[in-house]
Amino acid sequence: MIIAYCPSVDGLERIELTDGAPLPATSIWIDLLSPTPEERAEAEKLMGAVIPTQEDITSIETSERLYLEPGAVVMTAQMPGAVQTLDPVETSVTFVLNAKRLITVRYGEPGSLTFLARKVQSDTSIAHLGPAIMFAFLDIIVDRCADEMETASASYDGLAMKVFGDGLNTRKTSSYKIAIKQLGRIGLRVAKMHDVCASLSRLLLYMATHAKRLNLSEKQIEDCKMFGRDIHSIKEHGDALDNKLTFLLDATVGLVSLEQNQISKIFTVLGLIFLPPTLIASVYGMNFVNMPELHWEQGFLFSIGLMLTSVAVTFFAFRWMRLL
């Protein structure tokens, strides 16, 4: 699918092209959603640069994600939506950018692009040039990254209060399992945001390096540096959150171990308490002929009383030693 955005009085006009329809020559932003080879060829003619395929987008080499074409700069980056969808194809967007227009190639539905589409159609302050659209998009992406990291941080705070407060039921193993799973999900979220931040940092640096080729203004070059600092701050926030997640995981596992130790301690103490009466019962169960109490009328009650006394003495001994 090709969606073209052309200049109009109120901003950029959205034009969704049908199969076989020509691409308007005035297009400032061309959004390619799961493009066919024919659609890619149509955009390549207008841009003067080769549009990468789906296989190129999934490549992990930096040289395959950031490179120069005769008519444009080609850059691929992961979007903040990667924290919800682990598929790298769906969460990556390729930007084919020159001084005049921008082409985005995607195989998913990043929320940032949807927001940008609404913005460029109504915001007349955005210049009708590819780099201006790109920087409006970067502004949205950085805000989304910050929001995702704040969401992960808020999830961590809520879980920490549950683990260290009264919200976690220490009598139910399932409570610990749920807490550890939640920790894992937050950790995955932060790890994906690390990938997103690293990807965007490389993209911003590459853009700044080719500022002359893209005809970037002084303000846009400064914006590149500012966005880079913001991404670095978000990444540092993620590093700190990683450390806190490790601490909370250790604490949760420690609480599980304490609970298990407490249960083991109870069984150990109960075994020791009932050891003396077991010994007494074993002695009186030998049935030797010459046992003194064998023909004693009160022998049964005497043995039962002896057992109860041994239990009481052992119990109070443990209480006195504060083992119970």
CORRAUR-V588343 format. One line per field, one symbol per residue. ss: DSSP state (2 for helix, 1 for strand, 0 for the rest). phi: phi as a letter, one per 40 degrees, with the letter a starting at -180 (. if undefined). burial: # if it has 24 or more other ideal C-beta (glycine too) atoms within 12 Angstrom, else .. Layout:
# CORRAUR-V588343
ss = ???
phi = ???
burial = ???
This chain:
# CORRAUR-V588343
ss = 011111110011111100000000001111111000222222222220000002222000022221111001111111022220000000011111100001111100002222222222220000000222222222222222222222222222222222220000000022222222222222222222222222222222222220222200022222222222222222222222222222222222222222222222222222222022222222220000000000000022222222222222222222220000
phi = .bbbbbcaccibccbcccdgcccdccdcbbbbbfccdccccccccccgaccccccccccccccccbabbdbabbbbaccdccccbcccccbbbbbbbbcbabbbbababcccccccdccccbccccccadccccccccccccccccccccccccccccccccccbccccccbccccccccccdccccccccccccccccccccccccccbccccfccccccccdccccccccccccdccccdcccccccccccccccccccccccccccccccccdccccccccccgccccdccbccccccccccccccccccccccccccfcb
burial = #######...##.##.#.....##..#######.#...##.###.##.######.##.......###.#.##############...#####################.########.###....########################.###.##..##.##....#.......#..##.##..##.####################.##..#.#...##.##..##.##..##.##..##.##..##.##..##...............##...#..#...#..................#...#..##..#..........
